[in-house]
């Protein structure tokens, strides 16, 4: 893939960052849906 050399140098930290960003986006999407439904 394109980001292979970069992934080899900082793989674990980048993986944690991606998981954290996906969790935050899922929570924000859930809050937005709840707000639009009940707000």
C-alpha positions as CSV (number, residue, x, y, z in Angstrom):
1,X,0.0,0.0,0.0
2,X,1.0,3.7,-0.2
3,X,1.6,4.2,3.5
4,X,3.7,1.1,4.2
5,X,7.1,2.7,5.1
6,X,5.4,5.2,7.4
7,X,3.3,2.4,8.9
8,X,6.4,0.3,9.6
9,X,8.0,3.2,11.6
10,X,5.0,4.2,13.6
11,X,2.5,1.4,13.3
12,X,1.2,0.8,16.8
13,X,0.7,4.5,17.7
14,X,-1.0,5.2,14.4
15,X,-3.3,2.2,14.9
16,X,-4.3,3.5,18.4
17,X,-4.9,7.0,16.9
18,X,-7.1,5.5,14.1
19,X,-9.1,3.5,16.7
20,X,-9.5,6.5,18.9
21,X,-10.7,8.7,16.0
22,X,-13.2,6.1,14.9
23,X,-14.5,5.8,18.4
24,X,-14.9,9.5,18.8
25,X,-16.6,9.8,15.4
26,X,-19.0,7.0,16.3
27,X,-19.9,8.6,19.6
28,X,-20.3,12.0,18.0
29,X,-22.6,10.5,15.3
30,X,-24.7,8.8,18.0
31,X,-25.0,12.1,19.9
32,X,-26.0,13.9,16.8
33,X,-28.7,11.4,15.9
34,X,-30.0,11.4,19.5
35,X,-30.1,15.2,19.6
36,X,-31.9,15.4,16.2
37,X,-34.4,12.8,17.4
38,X,-35.1,14.0,20.9
39,X,-34.0,17.6,20.7
